[in-house]
Amino acid sequence: GYINGQTFENIWQKSGYIEDLFVTKEFKRQGIGTQLIQKFIEYLKINKIKKCKISVNIKNTNAINLYTKMRFKIDHYEMSLDI
């Protein structure tokens, strides 16, 4: 598995953002995704960053359940339009 995260800063706050989280099918449901997110959060804490964001497809219920279990909350909706 892997995690791709970054940090950014704007005029309001410093944040971490998880761009991508992936665990191969045969290793899912073994806590690997949780461990990867925890390591990224540890990195953010060391760098005094107090917010971590992640985007998720509304149909990806497994990911939503994982993030909810880890205390992520919905704080933004994003919409798109196919043209």
LUMNUMAR-295847 format. One record per residue: x, y, z of N, C-alpha, C, O in turn; residue in three letters. Coordinates in pm, 1 decimal. Layout:
N
nX: X&nY: Y&nZ: Z&caX: X&caY: Y&caZ: Z&cX: X&cY: Y&cZ: Z&oX: X&oY: Y&oZ: Z&residuo: Ala
...
// end
This chain:
83
nX: 82.1&nY: -118.6&nZ: 0.0&caX: 0.0&caY: 0.0&caZ: 0.0&cX: 86.2&cY: 124.5&cZ: 0.0&oX: 206.7&oY: 118.5&oZ: 24.5&residuo: Gly
nX: 23.1&nY: 237.3&nZ: -27.7&caX: 94.7&caY: 364.6&caZ: -21.5&cX: -1.8&cY: 477.6&cZ: 12.0&oX: -123.5&oY: 466.5&oZ: -3.4&residuo: Tyr
nX: 57.7&nY: 586.0&nZ: 58.2&caX: -17.3&caY: 709.5&caZ: 82.8&cX: 59.0&cY: 822.1&cZ: 15.3&oX: 182.0&oY: 826.3&oZ: 19.3&residuo: Ile
nX: -14.2&nY: 912.6&nZ: -46.4&caX: 45.3&caY: 1030.6&caZ: -107.4&cX: -20.5&cY: 1151.1&cZ: -42.2&oX: -138.7&oY: 1177.6&oZ: -64.0&residuo: Asn
nX: 55.6&nY: 1223.1&nZ: 36.9&caX: 1.6&caY: 1339.5&caZ: 105.6&cX: 91.0&cY: 1460.4&cZ: 86.7&oX: 207.7&oY: 1447.9&oZ: 49.7&residuo: Gly
nX: 35.7&nY: 1575.6&nZ: 112.2&caX: 112.2&caY: 1699.2&caZ: 101.5&cX: 65.6&cY: 1796.1&cZ: 208.7&oX: -38.5&oY: 1776.4&oZ: 271.4&residuo: Gln
nX: 142.9&nY: 1899.0&nZ: 228.6&caX: 102.2&caY: 2005.8&caZ: 319.4&cX: 87.8&cY: 2133.9&cZ: 237.7&oX: 154.5&oY: 2152.3&oZ: 135.9&residuo: Thr
nX: 0.6&nY: 2220.8&nZ: 283.8&caX: -14.8&caY: 2349.8&caZ: 217.9&cX: -55.8&cY: 2454.0&cZ: 321.1&oX: -103.9&oY: 2421.5&oZ: 429.7&residuo: Phe
nX: -36.2&nY: 2576.5&nZ: 285.2&caX: -69.5&caY: 2686.6&caZ: 374.9&cX: -136.4&cY: 2796.5&cZ: 293.8&oX: -90.8&oY: 2832.1&oZ: 185.1&residuo: Glu
nX: -246.0&nY: 2849.8&nZ: 348.8&caX: -308.8&caY: 2966.8&caZ: 288.9&cX: -321.5&cY: 3072.4&cZ: 398.6&oX: -264.4&oY: 3056.1&oZ: 506.5&residuo: Asn
nX: -393.3&nY: 3177.2&nZ: 373.4&caX: -399.5&caY: 3285.5&caZ: 472.1&cX: -475.4&cY: 3246.4&cZ: 598.5&oX: -464.2&oY: 3314.6&oZ: 700.4&residuo: Ile
nX: -552.8&nY: 3137.5&nZ: 593.6&caX: -632.3&caY: 3098.1&caZ: 709.2&cX: -567.4&cY: 2989.5&cZ: 793.8&oX: -581.0&oY: 2990.0&oZ: 916.1&residuo: Trp
nX: -497.1&nY: 2896.3&nZ: 729.9&caX: -445.4&caY: 2784.1&caZ: 808.5&cX: -340.9&cY: 2704.0&cZ: 731.6&oX: -327.4&oY: 2715.5&oZ: 609.8&residuo: Gln
nX: -267.7&nY: 2622.7&nZ: 806.9&caX: -182.4&caY: 2518.9&caZ: 749.3&cX: -262.7&cY: 2389.9&cZ: 754.0&oX: -333.6&oY: 2364.1&oZ: 851.2&residuo: Lys
nX: -251.8&nY: 2309.6&nZ: 650.2&caX: -326.0&caY: 2183.9&caZ: 646.4&cX: -242.5&cY: 2076.2&cZ: 579.3&oX: -149.0&oY: 2103.8&oZ: 504.1&residuo: Ser
nX: -279.3&nY: 1954.0&nZ: 609.0&caX: -228.2&caY: 1840.5&caZ: 535.3&cX: -340.8&cY: 1790.1&cZ: 446.5&oX: -458.6&oY: 1805.7&oZ: 478.6&residuo: Gly
nX: -303.9&nY: 1730.6&nZ: 336.3&caX: -405.1&caY: 1679.2&caZ: 245.2&cX: -359.8&cY: 1543.4&cZ: 193.8&oX: -250.5&oY: 1530.8&oZ: 138.5&residuo: Tyr
nX: -443.0&nY: 1442.6&nZ: 211.9&caX: -413.5&caY: 1310.0&caZ: 160.3&cX: -467.6&cY: 1303.4&cZ: 17.9&oX: -588.6&oY: 1299.3&oZ: -4.8&residuo: Ile
nX: -374.9&nY: 1302.5&nZ: -76.9&caX: -410.1&caY: 1299.6&caZ: -218.3&cX: -460.6&cY: 1162.2&cZ: -259.9&oX: -557.2&oY: 1150.2&oZ: -335.3&residuo: Glu
nX: -393.6&nY: 1058.6&nZ: -209.6&caX: -425.0&caY: 923.5&caZ: -253.5&cX: -385.8&cY: 825.0&cZ: -144.3&oX: -283.1&oY: 841.0&oZ: -78.4&residuo: Asp
nX: -467.7&nY: 724.8&nZ: -126.6&caX: -440.7&caY: 615.7&caZ: -34.1&cX: -478.2&cY: 487.2&cZ: -107.0&oX: -589.1&oY: 474.4&oZ: -158.8&residuo: Leu
nX: -385.3&nY: 392.6&nZ: -110.7&caX: -411.0&caY: 270.0&caZ: -185.3&cX: -354.8&cY: 150.2&cZ: -110.7&oX: -241.7&oY: 153.0&oZ: -62.3&residuo: Phe
nX: -434.1&nY: 46.4&nZ: -102.2&caX: -391.0&caY: -81.8&caZ: -48.5&cX: -436.6&cY: -188.5&cZ: -147.5&oX: -553.2&oY: -190.6&oZ: -186.8&residuo: Val
nX: -346.0&nY: -276.8&nZ: -187.9&caX: -383.9&caY: -380.8&caZ: -283.7&cX: -490.3&cY: -471.8&cZ: -223.3&oX: -498.7&oY: -490.4&oZ: -101.9&residuo: Thr
nX: -570.0&nY: -526.9&nZ: -311.7&caX: -688.2&caY: -603.7&caZ: -271.3&cX: -656.5&cY: -713.2&cZ: -170.5&oX: -730.0&oY: -730.6&oZ: -73.3&residuo: Lys
nX: -548.8&nY: -786.7&nZ: -192.0&caX: -519.3&caY: -898.5&caZ: -102.3&cX: -475.0&cY: -855.7&cZ: 37.9&oX: -470.2&oY: -938.4&oZ: 129.0&residuo: Glu
nX: -442.4&nY: -727.0&nZ: 55.7&caX: -400.5&caY: -678.1&caZ: 186.7&cX: -502.7&cY: -585.6&cZ: 252.4&oX: -476.3&oY: -530.7&oZ: 359.4&residuo: Phe
nX: -619.0&nY: -567.8&nZ: 189.6&caX: -722.4&caY: -482.5&caZ: 248.5&cX: -779.0&cY: -546.7&cZ: 374.6&oX: -772.9&oY: -668.2&oZ: 393.2&residuo: Lys
nX: -834.0&nY: -461.6&nZ: 460.1&caX: -898.0&caY: -503.4&caZ: 585.4&cX: -800.7&cY: -566.7&cZ: 683.7&oX: -837.8&oY: -651.8&oZ: 764.5&residuo: Arg
nX: -673.4&nY: -522.6&nZ: 674.7&caX: -571.3&caY: -569.6&caZ: 768.0&cX: -512.0&cY: -453.9&cZ: 847.8&oX: -413.2&oY: -471.8&oZ: 918.9&residuo: Gln
nX: -571.4&nY: -336.5&nZ: 836.6&caX: -524.1&caY: -220.8&caZ: 913.2&cX: -414.3&cY: -140.9&cZ: 846.3&oX: -361.3&oY: -47.4&oZ: 906.2&residuo: Gly
nX: -379.1&nY: -175.2&nZ: 724.3&caX: -269.4&caY: -105.4&caZ: 655.8&cX: -307.1&cY: 38.6&cZ: 622.5&oX: -227.5&oY: 130.0&oZ: 644.0&residuo: Ile
nX: -428.3&nY: 59.7&nZ: 570.1&caX: -473.4&caY: 196.3&caZ: 540.3&cX: -474.5&cY: 281.8&cZ: 665.7&oX: -432.1&oY: 397.3&oZ: 662.6&residuo: Gly
nX: -522.5&nY: 226.3&nZ: 775.3&caX: -524.7&caY: 298.5&caZ: 903.3&cX: -383.2&cY: 337.3&cZ: 944.5&oX: -359.3&oY: 451.0&oZ: 985.0&residuo: Thr
nX: -289.8&nY: 243.8&nZ: 934.4&caX: -151.2&caY: 271.8&caZ: 973.3&cX: -88.9&cY: 379.6&cZ: 885.8&oX: -15.6&oY: 465.2&oZ: 935.3&residuo: Gln
nX: -117.7&nY: 375.9&nZ: 756.3&caX: -62.9&caY: 477.8&caZ: 666.6&cX: -116.1&cY: 616.6&cZ: 702.6&oX: -40.3&oY: 713.5&oZ: 707.1&residuo: Leu
nX: -245.3&nY: 625.5&nZ: 727.8&caX: -303.7&caY: 754.4&caZ: 766.7&cX: -246.0&cY: 801.3&cZ: 900.2&oX: -214.7&oY: 919.4&oZ: 915.8&residuo: Ile
nX: -231.6&nY: 710.6&nZ: 996.1&caX: -175.7&caY: 747.1&caZ: 1126.5&cX: -33.7&cY: 801.0&cZ: 1112.7&oX: 2.3&oY: 897.2&oZ: 1180.6&residuo: Gln
nX: 46.6&nY: 741.2&nZ: 1027.0&caX: 183.7&caY: 789.8&caZ: 1005.0&cX: 182.9&cY: 930.1&cZ: 945.6&oX: 263.2&oY: 1014.8&oZ: 984.7&residuo: Lys
nX: 92.0&nY: 954.7&nZ: 851.1&caX: 83.4&caY: 1089.0&caZ: 792.2&cX: 39.2&cY: 1190.0&cZ: 897.5&oX: 91.8&oY: 1301.2&oZ: 902.4&residuo: Phe
nX: -55.8&nY: 1152.9&nZ: 981.0&caX: -101.8&caY: 1242.3&caZ: 1087.8&cX: 11.1&cY: 1269.8&cZ: 1187.2&oX: 24.3&oY: 1382.4&oZ: 1235.2&residuo: Ile
nX: 91.8&nY: 1170.1&nZ: 1218.5&caX: 208.3&caY: 1191.3&caZ: 1305.8&cX: 301.9&cY: 1295.2&cZ: 1244.2&oX: 350.8&oY: 1384.1&oZ: 1314.0&residuo: Glu
nX: 326.9&nY: 1284.2&nZ: 1113.8&caX: 410.3&caY: 1381.2&caZ: 1043.3&cX: 352.2&cY: 1522.3&cZ: 1056.7&oX: 424.9&oY: 1618.3&oZ: 1082.1&residuo: Tyr
nX: 219.5&nY: 1533.2&nZ: 1039.0&caX: 155.4&caY: 1664.6&caZ: 1051.7&cX: 172.6&cY: 1720.3&cZ: 1192.0&oX: 202.6&oY: 1838.6&oZ: 1208.1&residuo: Leu
nX: 154.0&nY: 1637.4&nZ: 1293.5&caX: 168.1&caY: 1682.4&caZ: 1433.0&cX: 309.6&cY: 1730.9&cZ: 1460.6&oX: 328.0&oY: 1834.5&oZ: 1524.5&residuo: Lys
nX: 409.5&nY: 1657.7&nZ: 1413.4&caX: 549.0&caY: 1697.8&caZ: 1432.8&cX: 573.6&cY: 1835.2&cZ: 1372.0&oX: 652.6&oY: 1913.6&oZ: 1424.6&residuo: Ile
nX: 506.1&nY: 1864.3&nZ: 1261.5&caX: 522.8&caY: 1992.2&caZ: 1191.6&cX: 418.3&cY: 2096.0&cZ: 1232.5&oX: 399.1&oY: 2196.5&oZ: 1164.2&residuo: Asn
nX: 351.0&nY: 2070.0&nZ: 1345.5&caX: 254.3&caY: 2163.6&caZ: 1405.0&cX: 140.3&cY: 2200.9&cZ: 1309.6&oX: 93.4&oY: 2314.7&oZ: 1308.0&residuo: Lys
nX: 97.4&nY: 2103.1&nZ: 1231.1&caX: -15.5&caY: 2122.2&caZ: 1141.1&cX: -135.2&cY: 2055.0&cZ: 1205.5&oX: -128.9&oY: 1937.2&oZ: 1240.5&residuo: Ile
nX: -243.4&nY: 2128.3&nZ: 1221.4&caX: -354.7&caY: 2084.1&caZ: 1303.3&cX: -476.8&cY: 2035.2&cZ: 1225.6&oX: -578.5&oY: 2001.9&oZ: 1286.5&residuo: Lys
nX: -468.9&nY: 2030.1&nZ: 1093.8&caX: -583.6&caY: 1984.1&caZ: 1015.6&cX: -535.2&cY: 1893.0&cZ: 903.6&oX: -435.9&oY: 1921.4&oZ: 836.7&residuo: Lys
nX: -607.2&nY: 1783.6&nZ: 884.7&caX: -579.4&caY: 1690.4&caZ: 775.9&cX: -708.3&cY: 1672.7&cZ: 697.0&oX: -814.3&oY: 1646.8&oZ: 753.9&residuo: Cys
nX: -698.0&nY: 1686.8&nZ: 565.7&caX: -814.2&caY: 1673.8&caZ: 478.4&cX: -794.1&cY: 1557.4&cZ: 382.8&oX: -681.7&oY: 1518.4&oZ: 351.0&residuo: Lys
nX: -906.3&nY: 1503.7&nZ: 338.2&caX: -903.4&caY: 1395.1&caZ: 240.5&cX: -1032.4&cY: 1401.9&cZ: 159.3&oX: -1138.1&oY: 1434.9&oZ: 213.1&residuo: Ile
nX: -1024.1&nY: 1371.1&nZ: 32.0&caX: -1143.3&caY: 1363.9&caZ: -52.2&cX: -1176.5&cY: 1217.5&cZ: -75.2&oX: -1088.2&oY: 1131.7&oZ: -76.8&residuo: Ser
nX: -1305.0&nY: 1190.5&nZ: -92.9&caX: -1346.4&caY: 1052.5&caZ: -114.6&cX: -1467.7&cY: 1051.6&cZ: -207.3&oX: -1554.5&oY: 1138.6&oZ: -199.4&residuo: Val
nX: -1471.8&nY: 953.3&nZ: -293.5&caX: -1587.0&caY: 936.7&caZ: -380.9&cX: -1706.4&cY: 892.0&cZ: -296.8&oX: -1693.8&oY: 801.1&oZ: -214.7&residuo: Asn
nX: -1819.5&nY: 953.9&nZ: -316.2&caX: -1939.3&caY: 925.0&caZ: -237.3&cX: -1981.9&cY: 778.2&cZ: -246.4&oX: -2050.5&oY: 728.3&oZ: -157.2&residuo: Ile
nX: -1942.3&nY: 709.5&nZ: -352.5&caX: -1977.6&caY: 568.8&caZ: -370.1&cX: -1879.5&cY: 473.0&cZ: -301.7&oX: -1905.0&oY: 352.8&oZ: -294.8&residuo: Lys
nX: -1768.7&nY: 525.4&nZ: -251.7&caX: -1666.5&caY: 441.8&caZ: -189.5&cX: -1696.6&cY: 425.4&cZ: -40.2&oX: -1632.6&oY: 487.8&oZ: 44.4&residuo: Asn
nX: -1792.9&nY: 342.1&nZ: -10.1&caX: -1838.8&caY: 327.7&caZ: 128.5&cX: -1732.2&cY: 267.5&cZ: 219.5&oX: -1727.3&oY: 300.5&oZ: 338.0&residuo: Thr
nX: -1646.8&nY: 179.9&nZ: 166.9&caX: -1539.8&caY: 124.4&caZ: 249.6&cX: -1446.2&cY: 234.3&cZ: 297.6&oX: -1408.9&oY: 237.9&oZ: 414.9&residuo: Asn
nX: -1408.3&nY: 323.9&nZ: 207.2&caX: -1319.5&caY: 434.3&caZ: 244.5&cX: -1389.6&cY: 529.0&cZ: 341.3&oX: -1329.5&oY: 572.9&oZ: 439.3&residuo: Ala
nX: -1515.5&nY: 560.8&nZ: 314.9&caX: -1590.8&caY: 650.0&caZ: 404.1&cX: -1597.8&cY: 589.9&cZ: 543.5&oX: -1581.6&oY: 661.4&oZ: 642.4&residuo: Ile
nX: -1621.7&nY: 459.9&nZ: 553.0&caX: -1626.2&caY: 394.3&caZ: 683.8&cX: -1491.1&cY: 403.0&cZ: 755.0&oX: -1485.9&oY: 427.9&oZ: 875.4&residuo: Asn
nX: -1382.2&nY: 382.5&nZ: 681.1&caX: -1248.8&caY: 393.6&caZ: 740.1&cX: -1224.7&cY: 534.1&cZ: 793.2&oX: -1182.3&oY: 551.2&oZ: 907.6&residuo: Leu
nX: -1251.5&nY: 634.8&nZ: 710.3&caX: -1224.3&caY: 773.0&caZ: 750.7&cX: -1312.9&cY: 815.5&cZ: 866.8&oX: -1268.2&oY: 888.0&oZ: 955.7&residuo: Tyr
nX: -1437.1&nY: 771.3&nZ: 866.8&caX: -1527.6&caY: 802.5&caZ: 978.2&cX: -1476.9&cY: 737.0&cZ: 1106.5&oX: -1478.3&oY: 799.1&oZ: 1212.8&residuo: Thr
nX: -1432.6&nY: 612.9&nZ: 1096.9&caX: -1377.2&caY: 542.9&caZ: 1212.7&cX: -1256.2&cY: 618.1&cZ: 1268.9&oX: -1230.4&oY: 615.3&oZ: 1389.3&residuo: Lys
nX: -1182.9&nY: 685.1&nZ: 1180.3&caX: -1064.3&caY: 759.6&caZ: 1222.8&cX: -1097.5&cY: 904.3&cZ: 1261.5&oX: -1007.2&oY: 985.6&oZ: 1281.3&residuo: Met
nX: -1225.9&nY: 935.9&nZ: 1272.2&caX: -1278.7&caY: 1064.5&caZ: 1319.1&cX: -1272.0&cY: 1177.3&cZ: 1217.0&oX: -1280.2&oY: 1294.3&oZ: 1254.4&residuo: Arg
nX: -1257.2&nY: 1144.9&nZ: 1088.7&caX: -1272.4&caY: 1247.9&caZ: 986.0&cX: -1420.2&cY: 1283.1&cZ: 979.8&oX: -1506.3&oY: 1197.5&oZ: 1000.1&residuo: Phe
nX: -1449.0&nY: 1410.3&nZ: 951.5&caX: -1586.6&caY: 1457.2&caZ: 941.9&cX: -1605.9&cY: 1527.9&cZ: 808.2&oX: -1512.6&oY: 1586.4&oZ: 753.1&residuo: Lys
nX: -1727.3&nY: 1521.4&nZ: 757.7&caX: -1759.9&caY: 1594.5&caZ: 635.0&cX: -1766.0&cY: 1743.1&cZ: 669.3&oX: -1841.5&oY: 1784.8&oZ: 757.1&residuo: Ile
nX: -1684.7&nY: 1822.8&nZ: 598.3&caX: -1689.3&caY: 1967.0&caZ: 620.6&cX: -1695.0&cY: 2045.0&cZ: 490.2&oX: -1686.9&oY: 2167.8&oZ: 490.4&residuo: Asp
nX: -1708.9&nY: 1973.1&nZ: 378.3&caX: -1710.5&caY: 2041.0&caZ: 249.2&cX: -1771.8&cY: 1946.9&cZ: 146.0&oX: -1744.9&oY: 1826.8&oZ: 146.8&residuo: His
nX: -1851.7&nY: 2000.5&nZ: 60.1&caX: -1903.6&caY: 1923.2&caZ: -52.0&cX: -1841.8&cY: 1978.7&cZ: -179.6&oX: -1828.3&oY: 2100.0&oZ: -196.0&residuo: Tyr
nX: -1805.6&nY: 1890.9&nZ: -267.0&caX: -1755.1&caY: 1932.0&caZ: -396.8&cX: -1847.4&cY: 1873.2&cZ: -502.0&oX: -1890.3&oY: 1758.4&oZ: -490.8&residuo: Glu
nX: -1877.4&nY: 1951.3&nZ: -603.1&caX: -1967.9&caY: 1905.3&caZ: -708.6&cX: -1895.9&cY: 1918.3&cZ: -841.9&oX: -1801.4&oY: 1996.0&oZ: -855.4&residuo: Met
nX: -1941.0&nY: 1841.9&nZ: -939.2&caX: -1880.4&caY: 1849.8&caZ: -1071.7&cX: -1987.9&cY: 1844.4&cZ: -1179.5&oX: -2101.5&oY: 1803.8&oZ: -1155.4&residuo: Ser
nX: -1949.3&nY: 1885.7&nZ: -1296.0&caX: -2039.0&caY: 1886.3&caZ: -1411.0&cX: -1963.1&cY: 1828.9&cZ: -1529.7&oX: -1857.6&oY: 1880.6&oZ: -1566.6&residuo: Leu
nX: -2015.3&nY: 1723.2&nZ: -1589.5&caX: -1957.1&caY: 1670.7&caZ: -1712.4&cX: -2004.8&cY: 1755.6&cZ: -1829.8&oX: -2124.6&oY: 1779.5&oZ: -1845.3&residuo: Asp
nX: -1912.6&nY: 1800.2&nZ: -1910.5&caX: -1944.8&caY: 1889.3&caZ: -2022.7&cX: -1917.8&cY: 1818.4&cZ: -2154.0&oX: -1938.5&oY: 1876.2&oZ: -2260.7&residuo: Ile
// end
